[in-house]
């Protein structure tokens, strides 16, 4: 696998080695030893999640202020634009974002470490999105940074208004968000 650094310290794009021919393809989507060696983290994943969303759905930008989650995300059907925002006040890149396109064809994965908000926009008719987390979902600790915060200014590839959940419609501005030290 290839590990590609982003413009922020922490989030990484992981490009697995894919073996394919006329019958289809095979790739190793996760190996604890390889992940530790190549990414430099001995992450213990405790939960796997699967979401399906329609074109134009924007989920995020979510994070947990306690029980922060590292996430290893990928798309197995469709395409999304995936984003991580640095929520660590002590970081020189606090409030900055990085993003990448994840598709069923490029097989990329995106590592979002604890301390980052995460969200994605569905670019295809449907997208099946899988993610492994390093801590359990804790709704009482979940926070939501506004997807359209003017300070963060994520350059979402939107063609109209996104489809948002109720909680994503009322996400907080960066200067009002609870952040990590």
C-alpha positions as CSV (number, residue, x, y, z in Angstrom):
1,X,0.0,0.0,0.0
2,X,1.0,3.6,-0.6
3,X,0.6,6.2,2.2
4,X,0.0,9.7,1.0
5,X,0.4,12.6,3.4
6,X,-2.1,15.5,3.2
7,X,-1.4,19.2,3.8
8,X,-2.4,18.6,7.5
9,X,-0.3,16.6,10.0
10,X,-2.3,13.4,10.8
11,X,-4.9,12.6,8.1
12,X,-3.5,10.2,5.5
13,X,-4.7,8.9,2.2
14,X,-4.1,5.1,1.9
15,X,-3.9,3.6,-1.5
16,X,-4.0,-0.2,-1.3
17,X,-2.3,-2.5,-3.8
18,X,-5.1,-3.9,-6.0
19,X,-4.8,-7.1,-7.9
20,X,-7.2,-7.3,-10.8
21,X,-8.0,-9.0,-14.0
22,X,-11.0,-9.8,-16.2
23,X,-12.6,-11.7,-13.3
24,X,-12.5,-8.8,-10.9
25,X,-10.1,-7.6,-8.2
26,X,-8.7,-8.3,-4.8
27,X,-7.0,-6.1,-2.2
28,X,-6.3,-6.3,1.5
29,X,-8.4,-3.5,3.0
30,X,-6.9,-3.7,6.5
31,X,-4.0,-5.5,8.1
32,X,-3.1,-4.5,11.7
33,X,0.7,-5.1,11.2
34,X,0.9,-3.3,7.8
35,X,-1.2,-0.4,9.2
36,X,1.2,-0.1,12.2
37,X,4.3,-0.3,10.0
38,X,3.2,2.0,7.1
39,X,1.0,4.5,8.9
40,X,3.0,4.5,12.2
41,X,0.0,3.8,14.4
42,X,-1.0,0.8,16.5
43,X,-4.7,1.6,16.2
44,X,-7.2,-0.7,17.9
45,X,-10.4,-0.5,16.0
46,X,-13.5,-1.3,18.1
47,X,-16.4,-0.6,15.8
48,X,-17.2,-1.0,12.1
49,X,-20.0,1.2,10.5
50,X,-21.7,1.2,7.2
51,X,-23.8,4.0,5.8
52,X,-25.7,4.4,2.5
53,X,-26.6,7.8,1.2
54,X,-28.0,9.4,-1.9
55,X,-26.5,11.9,-4.3
56,X,-26.2,15.3,-2.6
57,X,-26.3,14.1,1.0
58,X,-23.7,15.9,3.1
59,X,-23.0,14.3,6.5
60,X,-20.9,16.2,9.0
61,X,-18.8,17.7,10.2
62,X,-18.8,15.4,13.2
63,X,-16.4,14.7,16.1
64,X,-16.6,13.4,19.7
65,X,-15.1,15.8,22.3
66,X,-14.8,12.9,24.7
67,X,-14.0,9.4,23.5
68,X,-12.6,10.9,20.3
69,X,-12.6,8.5,17.4
70,X,-9.9,7.9,14.8
71,X,-11.6,6.7,11.6
72,X,-10.4,4.7,8.7
73,X,-13.0,5.3,6.0
74,X,-13.6,4.0,2.5
75,X,-16.3,3.7,-0.2
76,X,-17.4,0.4,-1.6
77,X,-20.1,1.7,-3.9
78,X,-20.3,5.1,-5.5
79,X,-18.2,8.2,-4.8
80,X,-17.8,10.8,-2.0
81,X,-15.8,13.9,-1.3
82,X,-14.4,13.2,2.2
83,X,-13.2,16.0,4.5
84,X,-11.2,16.2,7.8
85,X,-11.0,19.4,9.8
86,X,-8.3,20.0,12.5
87,X,-10.1,20.7,15.8
88,X,-7.0,20.8,18.0
89,X,-6.5,24.3,19.4
90,X,-2.8,23.6,20.0
91,X,-2.2,22.6,16.4
92,X,-0.7,25.1,13.9
93,X,-3.4,24.0,11.5
94,X,-6.4,24.4,13.8
95,X,-9.5,25.1,11.8
96,X,-7.9,24.0,8.5
97,X,-9.3,21.2,6.3
98,X,-8.1,18.6,3.9
99,X,-10.2,16.4,1.6
100,X,-10.0,13.7,-1.0
101,X,-12.3,11.8,-3.3
102,X,-13.0,8.2,-2.3
103,X,-14.6,6.0,-4.9
104,X,-15.4,2.3,-5.5
105,X,-12.9,2.4,-8.3
106,X,-9.9,4.1,-6.7
107,X,-10.2,2.0,-3.5
108,X,-8.6,4.7,-1.5
109,X,-9.0,4.9,2.2
110,X,-8.7,8.0,4.4
111,X,-7.3,7.9,7.9
112,X,-8.8,10.7,10.1
113,X,-7.1,10.7,13.5
114,X,-8.8,11.6,16.8
115,X,-8.9,15.4,17.1
116,X,-10.4,16.0,13.7
117,X,-14.0,16.6,12.6
118,X,-15.2,14.5,9.7
119,X,-17.7,14.7,7.0
120,X,-18.5,13.7,3.4
121,X,-20.6,14.7,0.4
122,X,-22.1,12.0,-1.9
123,X,-21.1,12.6,-5.5
124,X,-22.8,9.5,-7.1
125,X,-26.4,8.3,-7.2
126,X,-25.8,6.2,-4.1
127,X,-22.7,5.7,-1.9
128,X,-22.0,2.9,0.5
129,X,-19.5,4.2,3.0
130,X,-17.6,2.0,5.5
131,X,-15.6,3.1,8.4
132,X,-13.7,1.6,11.3
133,X,-13.4,3.6,14.5
134,X,-10.9,3.5,17.4
135,X,-13.6,4.3,20.0
136,X,-17.3,3.6,20.4
137,X,-20.0,6.0,19.3
138,X,-21.0,8.2,22.2
139,X,-23.9,10.5,21.2
140,X,-23.6,12.5,24.4
141,X,-20.1,13.6,23.4
142,X,-20.8,14.2,19.7
143,X,-20.3,17.7,18.3
144,X,-21.1,19.1,14.9
145,X,-19.0,21.8,13.2
146,X,-21.1,23.7,10.6
147,X,-20.5,22.2,7.2
148,X,-20.5,25.7,5.7
149,X,-18.5,27.5,8.4
150,X,-17.0,30.6,6.7
151,X,-13.7,30.4,8.7
152,X,-13.0,26.8,7.8
153,X,-14.3,27.4,4.2
154,X,-14.4,23.8,2.9
155,X,-14.6,23.9,-0.9
156,X,-17.3,21.3,-1.2
157,X,-18.0,20.3,-4.9
158,X,-21.6,21.1,-4.7
159,X,-24.0,21.5,-7.6
160,X,-26.9,22.8,-5.5
161,X,-28.0,22.8,-1.9
162,X,-26.9,19.7,0.0
163,X,-29.3,17.3,1.7
164,X,-28.7,17.6,5.5
165,X,-29.9,16.0,8.7
166,X,-31.5,18.1,11.4
167,X,-28.3,18.1,13.5
168,X,-26.1,19.0,10.5
169,X,-28.4,22.0,9.7
170,X,-27.6,23.5,13.1
171,X,-23.8,22.8,13.3
172,X,-21.8,25.4,15.3
173,X,-19.4,27.9,13.8
174,X,-15.7,27.1,14.5
175,X,-15.4,29.9,17.1
176,X,-18.4,28.5,19.0
177,X,-17.3,24.8,18.9
178,X,-15.9,22.9,21.8
179,X,-12.4,22.0,20.6
180,X,-9.5,19.8,21.7
181,X,-6.6,21.3,23.5
